[in-house]
Amino acid sequence: MASPLSALVEDPRRYDPPWTKVGRAHRRVCFLRSEGRFDEAHRIEGTELAAAIAEARAVFASDPDTDLKLKGLMDESEERVAEAIAYAEILVPKLAERLNGYRPALPPEAADRTRRSPGREPSGELRGIADFIDEMQAQEHSGAH
């Protein structure tokens, strides 16, 4: 007997817009729940996810395995979110460790914000992912000129 997940994996239509909308919305719900943002997850579940599921069911109404594929997609989404969170929990500290002390040249507007922003200096501390993204963007901008 095939698992619910294999019913969707084996279907070449799994990348059709109704299924991708369901997967995208359900992954958002899963992530929000993992962050403890239950009200927002519930709102998306009742609006965006419900609409995507209804659309998928309407488009594939003649397919007797639609509910099985839907369950497989939901299971897959939950697994993907759990794996992404696990990777982030492992990789972010390693990236922070490797990049600790790495400070690329900032564009003037970012340097001004840094000088004006109150708070502690990030040297010696683990910085957040947003800091790394800002630094990468600053490095790209300074290298592009």
N, C-alpha and C positions, 0 to 999 in steps of 0.2 A: 504494500500500500504506500502511495506517495505521501510525503509530508506536505503540510500546507505551504511551506516555503518552496518546495520543489515545483509545485503547481504554477507558481508565478515565474520562477527562474527559467523553466523550460519554455515559457510562452514568449515568442518573439515580440508580442504586442506590449510587453511589460514597460516599454519606454514610450508608449502612446501618452499623449497629454493627460487624459483622465487619471492614469495610474501615477504619472509623475507628480501631478497635483496632490493626489492622496498621500503619496510618500513624503513629499515636501512638508505638507501641513502636519502630518502625523509626527515627523521628526521634530518639528518645532514644538509640538505638544509634549513630546517625550523630554526634550531638552528643558523646557520651562518647568516641568514637574521635577526634574532632577535638581533644578535650581531653587525649588521650593516656591515657585511662582504659580501656585495652583489656580488662583482666580483667572489669571491671564491664559493659562493652559485650558481651563474650562471654557473660557470665552471663545478661543480659537477652535476648540473641539466642537462647540455648538454652532459655529458659523462657517468658517473657512473649511474645516475638515468635513463637516456634515454636507456642505455644498459639493465638495470634491467627490465624496463617496456617492452622493446622489447622481452626479454627472457620470461617474464610472459605471454605476449600475444601469443607468439609462442607455449609455453607449453600448454596453456589453450585455444588454437584457437577454439576448438570445443565447448567451454562453452559460451553460448549466454550472460551470465551475467558478462563476464570478465571486460568490461568497468565499469559496476556498482560496481564490487568488487574493481577495481582499485580506483575509486572515494572514496569508503568507506575507503580503506586503507589510502589514502592521507588525508582524513578528520581525521581519527583516529591518524595519525602521527602528524598532526598539533595540535590536542588536547593534545596528550601526551607531546609534547615539551612545549606547553603553561603551562600545569600543572607542569611539572618538573621545569620550570623557576620560577613559582609562589612559589612552595615549597622551592626552593633554596633561594629565596628572603626572605622568612619567617624563614627558619631554620638556615641559615648560621649566621645571627646576633644572634640568640638564642644560637647556639653552641659557638659562639665567646664569648658571655656573660658568659656562663657556664665555658668555658675553660680559660677565661682570668686569667692570672697568673699561669696557669698550665704549668710547664716546666719539662718534663721527662728528665732523664739522656740521653745525646746524645752520640752516639758512637764516638770514637776519631776523625775520619775523618770529621764528621758533626760538632763537636765542633771546630775543626781547621777552617773550612769554616766560622763558625759563628764569631769566633774571628777576622778573617781577613776581613770579609765583612764590607765595609763602610756603613754608614747610621745610622738611628735612632734605638734605642733599642725598641723592640715591646711591652715592658711592658706598660700597660695602654692604648694601642691602640688596635683596632680591627685588628686581623690578618687575612690574606687571607686563603682560603681553602687549598692552596698548603702548607702553614705552618702547618696546622693541619695534613695533610697527612704525611709530613715529620716527625712530632712529633710522630704520631702513628707508623710509620715504625721504628723510633728510639726506641720507647718503645718495640715493638715486638722484635727487634734485641737484646736489652739489657736483655729482659726477657727470651730469648731463650738460653742464655749462662749460 
